């Protein structure tokens, strides 16, 4: 393998690695936002339970 082909192969590998890291970074950002939204949602539901402890705690079903 000559120097030119080796350089192209190394450059191609570097580009693929850079793209993979960028996609992973974006994925981590999305997951961080989703988890923050879930925590916020849970905190709001906890506040509702603390204000109205009987709301939603029992479910009566008859057929």
Buried (B, 14 or more C-beta within 10 A) or exposed (E): EEEEEEEEEEEEEEEEEEEEEEEEEEEEEEEEEEEEEEEEEEEEEEEEEEEEEEEEEEEEEEE
